[in-house]
Amino acid sequence: MKKFYTLSAALPILFCFINQAFSQGTYTAVRSGKWSNPITWDVSGIPSTVCNNCTITINSGLTIQLDQHVELSGASLLYIGNGGTGATQLTIGNSSQTTISAGYNIVLDTVPGTSMIILRTSSSSIDGTAAGTYDGIFVGPLPNSIYQKVIGNAPSLFVGNSIYGTSPPRYTTLSGPVTLFSGGTLPVTLASFNVALNDNVVNITWTIDQQLNLNHFIVLRSGDGVSWTTVGKVAVQASSSNYSFTDLSPYHGLNYYRLQAVDNDGNYNLSEVKLVRAAFNKGLVLGPNPASDHVSLTFGTDISTNVIVRLINQYGQVLQQKQLTNPVGTTISLPVSSYPQGIYTLHVKGTDGSQSAYRIFIAH
């Protein structure tokens, strides 16, 4: 598996796939049945376990039971339905396995990766209602070898094969037309999406192919890739396909962005995730990370503002908050032993408008 940038050297890489059966090619399912059964596929055979730049098509009118692990890397494409008539479904069962690499799942590789699962029509679907813990549709690895389940049942977050939290995936079942991108769900109307840091602000631009039933876009930002907040709203213009938004107050450090495309009926899709890194505040020292008992934060001599420190869980709930006046040289300690293991955010906001967000791993 290719490596991604690492946010915390103290957290080891716990999980990687063994690149066996690594190849590229074109594969077509021509009969309903199990994914692993050769008779399901045409003369091209069963898709490789690790498929790089592959094109896989499940013909319309078929139901395929996913009964193995598949990794789609590079620019691989999985089409559910080929434009013909009849319902097309990929069903995911319960493998009862204890590792991702042994489960019934498809992993869209993000390192790097532009792999997609494309549900071509409204009769194309993925059914994960019977999926087990390590079964479903995953994206990863995110920073620190994090894998996120997009379709299936709880849990949705893993560091390697270790479960973090109990939150469910976004979808149990999903119907088209929609595209699952390696960074999340991508509206079929979105043609491009880019973010760039310029003079301490983040410029966000995107282009759509067609308006369809779209009403507006919501710009979402995260400091950890897990908890998201709204930073802007942009109305859809009938006369334009190009849009932009400027985030005037990005976090110090990592800033994740994604778009929420909302239609006139209130339904929405999410774009892929984009990442930029703003300048770190050198006056802050954080540790230990991962933490089991407490997290300490020390303010250096270049801090020139009063600050509010918040510890936030993956659901956006503020667990602890401290307000400090003239914190130069101050060290504060936040007890964390009572919290479930998982990913948390330490958010530091100054009265001058500056912000810093740090990912905290609590492990017991």
Secondary structure, 3 states (H helix, E strand, C coil): CCCCCCCCCCCCCCCCCCCCCEECCEEEECCCEECCCHHHECCCCCCCCEEECCEEEECCCCEEEECCEEEEEECCEEEECCCCCCCEEEEECCCCCCCHHHCCEEEEEEEEECCEEEECCCCEEEECCCCCCCCEEEEEEEHHHEEEEEECCCCCEEECCEECCCCCCCECEEECCEEEECCEEECCCEEEEEEEEECCEEEEEEEECCCCCEEEEEEEEECCCCCCEEEEEEECCCCCCEEEEEECCCCECEEEEEEEEEECCCCEEECCCEEEECCCCCCEEEECCCECCEEEEEECCCCCCCEEEEEECCCCCEEEEEEECCCCCCEEEEECCCCCCEEEEEEEEECCCCEEEEEEEECC
